């Protein structure tokens, strides 16, 4: 009986998170009420508050949950043979995530509410960009041990490659002064960025 109750509780929690995530993106954070979320999730507002104490808590969880669902493969640099290709695959995946409408919305919201809701920005950074950068740093730390690479500071190198991956197109989109980048253009831009990075740090 207890198991069934827990299963139902988890199912309702999932319904709430899915409904809230959809509404935050489609309607905006401030235009979405807990009543709206309860109605979309087909649960009572009391049930929503039983799982999440406030709209801020629910939004923070949604951000962390959505970021955690993004699949980013970790590196396996046991040899230097396919290192450049692994870096390119990683950066293309990160650039794809960065350019999504969902990521752009959350980023703008976090920036606009940084003073009043600093936890939102911290949660987004830790679960998203910060996690990607750490995975990259861990991978570059492996490469730094190989004789074919000269990486004296993996963390700095990781941050450099993250910035190159984002590019000026990312800054323009955040400011709303540039249109969407086509996939072929994105792939070409990121490929050239990775090539420049590899040429700088690889010794042979």
C-alpha positions as CSV (number, residue, x, y, z in Angstrom):
1,X,0.0,0.0,0.0
2,X,2.8,2.4,0.9
3,X,4.6,1.6,-2.4
4,X,1.5,2.5,-4.4
5,X,1.1,5.7,-2.4
6,X,4.7,6.7,-3.2
7,X,4.3,5.8,-6.9
8,X,1.2,8.1,-7.1
9,X,3.0,10.8,-5.3
10,X,6.0,10.7,-7.7
11,X,3.6,10.6,-10.6
12,X,1.8,13.8,-9.4
13,X,5.2,15.4,-8.8
14,X,6.2,14.6,-12.4
15,X,2.9,16.0,-13.7
16,X,3.5,19.2,-11.7
17,X,7.1,19.6,-13.0
18,X,6.1,19.0,-16.6
19,X,3.2,21.4,-16.4
20,X,5.2,24.1,-14.7
21,X,8.1,23.8,-17.2
22,X,5.8,24.1,-20.2
23,X,3.9,27.1,-18.7
24,X,7.0,28.9,-17.6
25,X,8.3,28.7,-21.2
26,X,5.1,29.5,-23.0
27,X,3.6,32.1,-20.7
28,X,6.6,33.4,-18.8
29,X,7.5,33.1,-15.1
30,X,5.5,36.1,-13.8
31,X,2.4,35.3,-15.9
32,X,2.3,31.8,-14.6
33,X,0.4,31.2,-11.3
34,X,0.3,28.2,-9.1
35,X,-3.4,27.9,-10.0
36,X,-2.4,27.6,-13.7
37,X,0.1,24.9,-12.9
38,X,-2.3,23.0,-10.8
39,X,-4.9,23.1,-13.5
40,X,-2.5,22.0,-16.3
41,X,-1.1,19.2,-14.1
42,X,-4.6,18.1,-13.2
43,X,-4.0,18.3,-9.4
44,X,-5.1,20.5,-6.6
45,X,-3.2,23.7,-5.7
46,X,-2.7,22.1,-2.3
47,X,-0.9,19.2,-3.9
48,X,1.4,21.6,-5.8
49,X,2.3,23.3,-2.5
50,X,2.7,19.9,-0.8
51,X,5.5,19.2,-3.3
52,X,6.9,22.7,-3.7
53,X,6.7,25.4,-1.0
54,X,6.7,28.3,-3.5
55,X,6.7,29.2,-7.1
56,X,10.4,30.1,-6.8
57,X,11.2,26.6,-5.4
58,X,9.2,25.0,-8.3
59,X,10.9,27.2,-10.9
60,X,14.4,26.4,-9.5
61,X,13.6,22.7,-9.5
62,X,12.4,22.9,-13.1
63,X,15.6,24.6,-14.2
64,X,17.8,22.0,-12.4
65,X,15.6,19.2,-13.7
66,X,15.7,20.3,-17.3
67,X,19.4,20.9,-17.2
68,X,20.0,17.5,-15.7
69,X,18.1,15.9,-18.5
70,X,20.5,17.3,-21.1
71,X,22.8,14.5,-22.1
72,X,26.4,15.5,-22.4
73,X,28.9,12.7,-22.8
74,X,32.0,12.7,-20.7
75,X,35.3,12.3,-22.3
76,X,37.5,9.2,-22.6
77,X,40.9,10.4,-23.5
78,X,42.8,7.2,-22.9
79,X,44.7,8.1,-26.0
80,X,45.0,11.2,-28.1
81,X,43.8,9.5,-31.3
82,X,40.3,10.9,-31.4
83,X,40.6,13.8,-29.0
84,X,39.8,16.5,-31.5
85,X,36.7,14.7,-32.7
86,X,35.5,14.2,-29.1
87,X,36.0,17.9,-28.4
88,X,34.1,18.8,-31.5
89,X,31.2,16.5,-30.7
90,X,31.0,18.0,-27.2
91,X,31.1,21.6,-28.4
92,X,28.5,21.0,-31.1
93,X,26.2,19.5,-28.4
94,X,26.8,22.4,-26.0
95,X,26.1,25.0,-28.8
96,X,22.9,23.2,-29.7
97,X,21.7,23.5,-26.1
98,X,22.8,27.1,-25.8
99,X,20.8,28.1,-28.9
100,X,17.6,26.5,-27.7
101,X,14.6,28.9,-27.0
102,X,14.2,27.3,-23.6
103,X,17.8,28.0,-22.5
104,X,17.6,31.6,-23.9
105,X,14.4,32.3,-21.9
106,X,15.8,30.9,-18.7
107,X,19.1,32.8,-19.1
108,X,17.3,36.1,-19.7
109,X,15.0,35.5,-16.8
110,X,17.9,34.7,-14.5
111,X,19.7,37.9,-15.5
112,X,16.6,40.1,-15.0
113,X,16.0,38.6,-11.5
114,X,19.7,38.3,-10.4
115,X,19.4,40.9,-7.7
116,X,16.0,39.7,-6.2
117,X,16.4,36.0,-6.9
118,X,20.1,35.2,-7.0
119,X,19.4,31.5,-6.3
120,X,17.8,31.2,-9.7
121,X,20.9,32.3,-11.4
122,X,23.1,30.1,-9.3
123,X,20.9,27.0,-9.9
124,X,20.9,27.6,-13.7
125,X,24.7,28.1,-13.8
126,X,25.5,25.1,-11.7
127,X,23.2,22.7,-13.5
128,X,23.8,24.1,-17.0
129,X,26.9,26.1,-18.1
130,X,28.9,25.3,-15.0
131,X,28.3,21.6,-15.4
132,X,29.3,21.7,-19.1
133,X,32.5,23.6,-18.2
134,X,33.4,21.2,-15.5
135,X,33.0,18.2,-17.8
136,X,35.2,20.0,-20.3
137,X,37.8,20.8,-17.7
138,X,37.9,17.2,-16.5
139,X,38.4,16.1,-20.1
140,X,41.2,18.6,-20.7
141,X,42.9,17.5,-17.5
142,X,43.1,14.0,-19.0
143,X,44.6,15.5,-22.2
144,X,47.1,17.5,-20.2
145,X,48.7,14.2,-19.2
146,X,49.4,13.1,-22.8
147,X,52.6,14.2,-24.5
148,X,50.8,15.3,-27.6
149,X,49.1,18.2,-25.7
150,X,50.4,21.2,-23.9
151,X,47.6,22.3,-21.5
152,X,49.1,24.0,-18.4
153,X,45.8,25.2,-17.0
154,X,42.8,23.0,-18.0
155,X,40.3,25.2,-16.3
156,X,41.4,28.3,-18.2
157,X,41.5,26.3,-21.4
158,X,38.0,24.9,-20.8
159,X,36.6,28.5,-20.2
160,X,38.3,29.6,-23.4
161,X,36.7,26.8,-25.5
162,X,33.3,27.5,-23.9
163,X,33.5,31.2,-24.9
164,X,34.6,30.2,-28.5
165,X,31.7,27.8,-28.7
166,X,29.2,30.4,-27.7
167,X,30.6,33.0,-30.0
168,X,29.4,36.5,-30.7
169,X,26.2,35.0,-32.1
170,X,25.3,33.9,-28.6
171,X,25.8,37.4,-27.2
172,X,23.7,38.9,-30.0
173,X,20.9,36.4,-29.3
174,X,20.9,37.1,-25.6
175,X,20.6,40.8,-26.3
176,X,17.8,40.2,-28.9
177,X,19.8,41.9,-31.7
178,X,20.4,38.9,-33.8
179,X,18.4,36.2,-35.5
180,X,18.7,32.5,-35.1
181,X,21.8,30.8,-36.6
182,X,21.2,28.0,-39.0
183,X,22.5,24.6,-38.2
184,X,25.0,24.6,-41.1
185,X,26.4,28.0,-40.0
186,X,26.6,26.8,-36.3
187,X,28.4,23.6,-37.2
188,X,30.9,25.5,-39.4
189,X,31.5,28.2,-36.8
190,X,32.0,25.7,-33.9
191,X,34.2,23.4,-36.1
192,X,36.5,26.3,-36.9
193,X,36.6,27.3,-33.2
194,X,37.6,23.8,-32.1
195,X,40.2,23.6,-34.9
196,X,41.7,26.9,-33.6
197,X,41.7,25.6,-30.0
198,X,43.3,22.3,-31.0
199,X,46.0,23.9,-33.1
200,X,46.9,26.1,-30.1
201,X,47.1,23.4,-27.5
202,X,48.2,20.3,-29.5
203,X,51.9,19.9,-29.9
204,X,51.8,17.5,-32.8
